[in-house]
Amino acid sequence: MVRFLTNQTWYRDDLTTTRQWPEVVDVMEYRKRVQASINRLVINEMRLENNSEILQSSPFWIIIMGVEHEKIHLETSTVLIR
């Protein structure tokens, strides 16, 4: 179960109860903050040498896992749309 905070209210992602979902503007603002954090991390704090391997100990590992996770969502969506 995923929990996230918006406007100081916790939301549970379990779909078993009726609740007030966050406003779209709140979700978009959260996504902007996350994107800005990732951009700062990659641009300012991470250095990847040419041809270097990304190991689990590398800060890039979590970014690659996020990209792969989104790829799975896209692949699943294309199958469901057919």
C-alpha positions as CSV (number, residue, x, y, z in Angstrom):
1,M,0.0,0.0,0.0
2,V,1.3,3.4,-0.9
3,R,0.9,6.5,1.2
4,F,1.6,10.0,0.2
5,L,1.2,13.4,1.7
6,T,-0.5,16.4,0.2
7,N,-1.7,19.5,2.0
8,Q,-0.8,17.8,5.3
9,T,-3.3,15.0,4.7
10,W,-2.3,11.3,4.2
11,Y,-3.9,9.4,1.5
12,R,-3.9,5.6,1.3
13,D,-3.7,4.0,-2.1
14,D,-5.8,0.9,-1.3
15,L,-9.1,1.8,-3.1
16,T,-11.2,0.1,-0.4
17,T,-12.6,3.3,1.2
18,T,-14.2,6.4,-0.1
19,R,-12.1,9.4,0.3
20,Q,-11.3,12.8,-1.0
21,W,-8.5,12.5,-3.6
22,P,-6.0,15.3,-4.0
23,E,-6.7,18.0,-6.4
24,V,-5.0,17.8,-9.8
25,V,-3.2,21.0,-9.1
26,D,-1.7,19.4,-5.9
27,V,-0.6,16.4,-7.8
28,M,1.0,18.5,-10.5
29,E,2.8,20.7,-8.0
30,Y,4.1,17.5,-6.3
31,R,5.4,16.2,-9.6
32,K,7.1,19.5,-10.3
33,R,8.9,19.4,-7.0
34,V,10.0,15.8,-7.6
35,Q,11.2,16.7,-11.1
36,A,13.2,19.7,-9.8
37,S,14.8,17.5,-7.1
38,I,15.8,14.9,-9.6
39,N,17.2,17.5,-12.0
40,R,19.2,19.1,-9.2
41,L,20.5,15.7,-8.2
42,V,21.6,14.7,-11.7
43,I,23.0,18.0,-12.7
44,N,24.7,19.1,-9.6
45,E,25.6,16.0,-7.6
46,M,26.0,13.1,-9.9
47,R,28.8,12.4,-12.3
48,L,28.8,9.3,-14.6
49,E,32.0,8.7,-16.4
50,N,31.8,7.5,-20.0
51,N,31.2,3.8,-20.4
52,S,31.0,3.3,-16.6
53,E,28.7,0.6,-15.3
54,I,25.7,1.6,-13.1
55,L,25.9,-0.5,-10.0
56,Q,23.3,-0.8,-7.2
57,S,25.5,1.4,-5.1
58,S,25.3,4.2,-7.7
59,P,22.8,7.0,-7.1
60,F,21.8,6.5,-10.8
61,W,20.5,3.1,-9.9
62,I,17.3,4.5,-8.4
63,I,16.7,6.7,-11.4
64,I,17.1,3.8,-13.8
65,M,14.7,1.7,-11.7
66,G,12.1,4.6,-11.9
67,V,12.5,4.7,-15.7
68,E,12.1,1.0,-15.9
69,H,9.0,1.1,-13.7
70,E,7.4,3.7,-15.9
71,K,8.3,1.6,-19.0
72,I,6.3,-1.3,-17.5
73,H,3.3,0.9,-17.0
74,L,3.5,2.0,-20.7
75,E,3.8,-1.5,-21.9
76,T,0.9,-2.7,-19.8
77,S,-1.2,0.2,-21.1
78,T,-0.5,-0.6,-24.7
79,V,-1.7,-4.2,-24.2
80,L,-4.9,-3.0,-22.4
81,I,-5.7,-0.5,-25.2
82,R,-5.5,-3.1,-27.9
